[in-house]
Amino acid sequence: MQGGANQRTIFIVDDDRGLLRLIEKALQREGFRTGSALSGREALTWLAANDADLLLLDLKLQDMEGKELIRRLSETRPLLPFVVITGQGDERVAVEMMKGGAKDYLVKDVEFLQFVPEVVKHVLEQIETERRLAAAEERVNLVESVVERGFSAVLIADADFPDPRILYVNPSFTQLTGYSPERVTGQPLSALGGLSAVQERLRQGLPEQEPFLEGVSTYRIADEEHWVEWRVGPVRDKGGRITHCLVILRDMTESKRLEKEILEI
C-alpha cells in the first residue's frame, strides 16, 4: 500500500480478486491508502482491527449479501460511510441501498475503473462538508445555550444604524426589562424607551478601535428606577463588515443601593 497527499484509507470488499487489485491500484495512484477483503467475514475481521474513511462494497459477495454486512457493522460501531458496487441491471438494488445510507453507487461496466477515483473523491468531499456543517451547528447550539442561560441580558439587532431593528433578546433581557421577545422582535431599538441612552450613543457611531461602547444609565421598570450597565459593540464578518449590533445589559441597582447606603453611613 502507498501513502499520499490525501492520507485517506479506502477499504474495498469484492470477491473478484482481479478486479479488487485493479481498484486498489487505481486508488493508490491517486494517493489513497487501501485495505481489502474478498468476503464479508474477512471484512468484519479487518474492520474490527482497523479504521477506514470510506468502504467500497460489492453488494453480491459469496458468503453474505452487502446488506447483511452493513447490518452487522452497524451493530458494533457507528455506520462507516460506504459506496456500493453492483453489476449492470442491479441499479434498483443500489438505489435502495442509498436510501439505507449509502453515499453513492458504482456500476461494473466498461468505464467502472475510470470512475472509481472520481466517485471516491466526491464522496469524501461530501463527508467533509457534512462534518463541517455538523460542527458549525454544534457551535451555534452551544452559543445559543450559553446565551439563553446566561445571567447577562443580551439583545442582538441588525446593522441598520442609527436605529437598528431588534432580532433577538434572551430570557435574562426579558426578566430585566419586562420586554418579551414577541413584543420587541422586529421593532427598532428606539421602541425601547429605557434604552434611549444606548440609542443616543449609537447615533455618534460605533467604535473603530475599541470593541465596545460602555455606559451606565437608569431604566424604569414597573415604575421603579433601576441602574443598568450597558455595553454595545459591532459584530463583524470575516471581511470586517458590520453585520449586527450586540447590546449587553447588567442590572446594577443593588450595587448602587449598597453604594448609597455606604456613603450615607
C-alpha positions in Angstrom: 0.0 0.0 0.0 1.2 3.5 -0.7 0.6 6.7 1.3 -0.1 10.0 -0.4 -1.3 13.6 0.0 -4.9 12.5 0.7 -3.9 10.3 3.6 -7.3 8.7 3.5 -7.9 4.9 3.8 -10.4 3.3 1.4 -11.5 -0.2 2.3 -12.7 -2.4 -0.6 -14.7 -5.5 -0.3 -15.2 -7.6 -3.5 -14.9 -11.3 -4.1 -13.4 -10.8 -7.6 -9.7 -10.9 -6.8 -8.5 -9.4 -10.1 -11.0 -6.6 -10.0 -10.1 -5.9 -6.4 -6.5 -5.5 -7.2 -7.3 -3.1 -10.1 -9.5 -1.0 -7.8 -6.7 -0.8 -5.3 -4.1 0.3 -7.9 -6.5 2.9 -9.3 -7.0 4.5 -5.9 -3.3 4.2 -4.9 -2.3 6.1 -8.0 -4.4 9.0 -6.6 -2.6 8.9 -3.3 -5.1 6.9 -1.2 -4.3 4.2 1.3 -6.2 1.0 0.7 -7.3 -2.1 2.5 -9.2 -5.0 1.0 -11.2 -8.2 1.7 -12.5 -10.9 -0.5 -15.5 -11.8 1.7 -17.9 -10.4 4.3 -16.2 -12.4 7.0 -12.8 -11.0 6.1 -14.2 -7.5 6.0 -15.7 -7.9 9.5 -12.3 -9.1 10.8 -10.3 -6.3 9.1 -12.7 -3.6 10.3 -12.6 -4.9 13.9 -8.9 -4.1 14.0 -8.6 -1.2 11.5 -10.2 2.2 10.7 -11.2 3.4 7.2 -12.6 6.6 5.9 -14.8 5.0 3.2 -16.0 1.5 2.4 -16.4 0.3 -1.2 -18.8 -2.7 -1.0 -19.8 -5.2 -3.6 -23.4 -6.0 -3.0 -23.1 -9.6 -4.0 -20.5 -11.5 -2.0 -20.2 -15.2 -1.9 -20.7 -15.6 1.8 -23.2 -12.8 2.5 -25.1 -10.0 0.9 -23.8 -6.5 1.2 -26.9 -5.5 3.2 -26.1 -8.1 5.8 -22.5 -6.9 6.1 -23.8 -3.3 6.7 -26.3 -4.5 9.2 -23.6 -6.4 11.2 -21.2 -3.5 11.1 -23.9 -1.1 12.4 -24.4 -3.3 15.4 -20.8 -2.9 16.6 -19.7 0.6 15.5 -21.0 3.9 14.1 -22.0 3.3 10.4 -19.0 3.6 8.2 -19.6 5.8 5.1 -20.0 3.4 2.2 -20.4 3.3 -1.6 -22.0 0.2 -3.1 -20.7 -1.6 -6.2 -23.2 -3.5 -8.3 -23.4 -5.3 -11.6 -25.3 -3.9 -14.6 -29.0 -4.4 -14.2 -29.0 -4.1 -10.4 -29.2 -0.4 -10.2 -32.6 -0.6 -8.4 -30.9 -2.5 -5.5 -28.2 0.1 -5.4 -30.8 2.9 -5.1 -32.4 1.0 -2.3 -29.1 0.8 -0.5 -28.6 4.6 -0.9 -31.9 5.0 0.8 -30.4 2.9 3.6 -27.4 5.2 4.0 -25.0 4.5 1.0 -23.3 7.7 -0.2 -23.3 6.7 -3.9 -23.1 3.6 -6.1 -20.8 2.3 -8.9 -21.9 0.0 -11.7 -19.4 -2.6 -13.0 -19.3 -1.5 -16.7 -16.5 -0.7 -19.2 -15.9 2.7 -17.5 -16.0 1.4 -14.0 -12.3 1.7 -13.1 -12.2 5.2 -14.6 -15.0 6.4 -12.4 -13.9 4.8 -9.1 -11.3 7.5 -8.0 -13.7 10.4 -9.0 -16.6 8.9 -7.1 -14.4 8.3 -4.0 -13.1 11.9 -4.1 -16.6 13.3 -4.5 -18.0 11.2 -1.6 -15.1 12.2 0.7 -15.7 15.9 -0.1 -19.3 15.4 0.7 -18.5 13.7 4.0 -16.1 16.5 4.9 -18.8 19.2 4.1 -21.3 17.3 6.3 -18.8 17.1 9.1 -18.1 20.9 8.9 -21.8 21.7 8.8 -22.4 19.4 11.9 -19.5 21.1 13.7 -20.8 24.6 12.9 -24.3 23.6 14.0 -22.9 22.3 17.2 -21.0 25.5 17.9 -24.2 27.5 17.1 -26.2 25.4 19.5 -23.5 25.8 22.2 -23.5 29.6 21.8 -27.3 29.7 21.9 -27.3 27.6 25.0 -24.8 29.8 26.8 -26.7 33.0 25.7 -30.1 31.6 26.6 -28.9 30.5 30.1 -26.6 33.4 30.7 -27.1 35.9 33.6 -26.5 39.0 31.4 -29.3 40.4 29.4 -28.5 40.2 25.6 -30.1 42.0 22.7 -29.0 41.4 19.1 -30.0 43.8 16.4 -29.3 44.3 12.7 -26.8 46.8 11.3 -29.4 49.4 10.1 -27.9 52.3 12.1 -28.6 54.6 13.9 -31.8 52.8 14.8 -31.2 49.1 14.2 -34.1 46.6 14.3 -34.1 44.0 17.1 -33.6 40.4 16.0 -33.2 38.6 19.3 -33.4 39.0 23.1 -32.6 36.3 25.6 -34.6 35.4 28.7 -32.4 37.5 31.0 -33.2 40.5 28.9 -37.0 39.9 29.3 -36.6 39.4 33.0 -34.6 42.6 33.4 -36.6 44.9 31.1 -40.1 43.3 31.0 -40.0 43.2 27.2 -40.9 39.7 25.8 -39.3 38.5 22.5 -42.7 38.6 20.8 -43.2 42.2 21.8 -39.8 43.6 20.6 -38.5 41.3 17.8 -38.7 43.3 14.5 -39.1 46.6 16.3 -36.5 49.4 16.1 -34.3 49.9 19.1 -35.9 53.3 19.7 -39.1 51.4 20.6 -37.4 50.5 23.9 -37.7 53.8 25.7 -35.5 52.6 28.5 -32.6 52.2 26.1 -32.6 55.8 24.9 -29.0 56.3 26.2 -27.8 53.4 24.2 -29.5 54.6 21.0 -28.2 58.2 21.5 -24.7 56.8 21.8 -25.2 54.8 18.6 -26.1 58.0 16.7 -22.5 59.0 17.3 -21.2 55.9 15.5 -19.7 52.6 16.6 -16.1 52.4 17.8 -13.4 51.7 15.2 -10.7 50.6 17.7 -12.5 49.7 20.9 -14.6 46.5 20.8 -17.4 48.0 22.9 -19.1 51.2 23.9 -19.8 51.3 27.6 -22.0 53.3 29.9 -24.3 53.3 32.9 -27.8 54.8 32.9 -31.2 54.5 34.7 -34.0 52.4 33.5 -37.6 52.4 34.7 -39.2 49.0 35.2 -42.8 48.9 36.6 -42.4 52.5 37.9 -39.2 51.6 39.7 -35.9 53.1 38.8 -33.1 50.6 38.0 -29.5 51.3 37.3 -28.2 49.4 34.2 -24.6 49.0 33.0 -24.6 48.5 29.2 -22.1 47.6 26.6 -22.7 48.0 22.8 -20.5 46.6 20.1 -20.5 45.7 16.4 -20.4 42.1 15.1 -18.3 41.9 12.0 -17.9 39.2 9.4 -14.6 37.8 8.2 -14.2 40.7 5.8 -14.7 43.3 8.6 -18.2 44.4 7.5 -20.6 45.1 10.4 -23.5 42.7 10.2 -25.1 43.0 13.6 -25.2 45.1 16.8 -24.7 43.4 20.2 -26.1 45.0 23.4 -25.3 43.5 26.8 -27.1 44.8 29.9 -26.3 44.1 33.6 -28.6 45.3 36.4 -26.5 47.5 38.8 -29.4 48.5 41.0 -28.4 46.5 44.1 -24.8 47.7 43.8 -25.9 51.3 43.5 -28.2 50.8 46.6 -25.4 49.4 48.6 -23.1 52.2 47.5 -25.6 54.8 48.5 -26.0 53.1 52.0 -22.2 53.1 52.5 -22.0 56.8 51.6 -24.8 57.7 54.0 -23.1 55.8 56.8 
